[in-house]
Amino acid sequence: MEKKLRRSRVDRKVGGVFGGIAEYSGIDATILRLVFIAFAIFTMKTGIAIIAYIIALFVIPSSKMNNDEVRAEFRRRQDEKRRYVSERREQRFDRIDERVARKQAHVERRMRHIDKVRSLHTPEPAIHRGETRPRPTREFTFDATTFKAFKIQIATGDVRLRVWEKDELKMRVVLAVHEKARSIRQMSEDKLWDYFFSETMLEIDPAQFTFESRKDILKTDVVLTVPKRLYEQAKIQLLNGNLKFDDISAEDTIIKIHHGDLRSSAASGKFLSADLQDGEIYFKRANIENLDLATQKGDVVVDGNFITTVAKSAKGDVEYNLNNDSATSADLQAPHGDIRIQIPASWNVDGTLGTKREKIYFDLKNAKVWDDSSQALVFTQNAEEISTATLQAKVDTGIIKVTELEEKQEDVL
């Protein structure tokens, strides 16, 4: 059957002229409309383009499709468009999952490399030439402690904090001397401990525990086991070293690390602030009302129950996994990284996502999108209910992915 030029009743903006020409010639109607707009601008004084369109509107007959055929064709095109968008979205999600997996593998390799480099730069002290010895180690126990606050400052060394059910405080210290401090490295173990006691401060009173080791040539690794109780305040400052912070409950916690990582599991409290210059931040199974985390170089991973959260990484990724629906705000920023968000479906939240690279992957089933421009997405989850929280996420050169929190299955013993 011979194909005839007719105005389209499906693909039309004004009269269906360009939609009909597109169906007849196979050229995209959008391209034809853009060419016409450009031609109309150049011939604005004479109006030739407008006159030609009006003539075509009267000369080209309309399609003979009835209303039912028009609706059927329109639904067919919408279905094709939805299938195309769904396929592209699945492909993008697959790519982002692969990218996250590669990033996690890179982080694990980086951590192994850092541990290897640090072990090479902190060799065990030797008594005589050619003779090595284990790192000096001592444990100190303090009975019936009542302090409700602790303060730790260490120039070089790793710190691990953990709790137990006893009222005793146990402190395990492991020493190492920088290779450049040859005179100290040649000391016997007893004299090395005398040097340690002379260059550090340990003070325990009924209100506070304080430990300071400010000599960077003396690497002091500390494992501190404290009574399980709610502490009023915890202050920890490390110049070079990692902090492992497990099961500690404190109303006010302040952490500052210049070079090193912060890892925490099952921490709880009202307020926690952590400021890192060069290091990763990982919080798992946390129960903290107000969380404020920032690092200049490294990733930030947050998982748990929170009321307010601020997580910023200047040169790294941010991952935010919220387990409760009572949170009131979350502010996430990763100018030179990606942001990955998982939130519960029951969280009534207004969200604003922004990126300069037009890469926002959004998959919330119960959300209504108000604005989906090239560089921003504004939405409300559970729009039929009153929103009780705000979510803001912003990147410059990365991507943002938002999904519903996956249900965690408990292990059956």
Buried (B, 14 or more C-beta within 10 A) or exposed (E): EEEEBBBBBBBBEEBBBBBBBBBBEEEEBEEBBEEBEEEBEEBEEEEEBEEBBEEBBEEBEBBEBEEEEBEEBEEEEEEEEEEEEEEEEEEBBEEBEEBBEEBBEEBEEBBEEBEEEBEEEBBBBEEEEEEEEEBBEEEEEBEEBEBBBBBBBBBBBBBBBBBEEBBEBBBBBBBBBBEEBEEBBBBEBEEBBEBBEEBBEBEBEEEBBBBBBBBBBBBBBBBBBBBBBEBBBBBBBBBBBBBBBBBBBBBBBBBBBBBBBBBBBBBBBBBBBBBBBBBBBBBBBBBBBBBBBBBBBBBBBBBBBBBBBBBBBBBBBBBBBBBBBEBBBBBBBBBBBBBBBBBBBBBBBBBBBBBEEEBBBBEBEBBEEEEEEEEBBBBBBBBEEEBBBBBBBBBEEBBBBBBBBEEEEEEEE
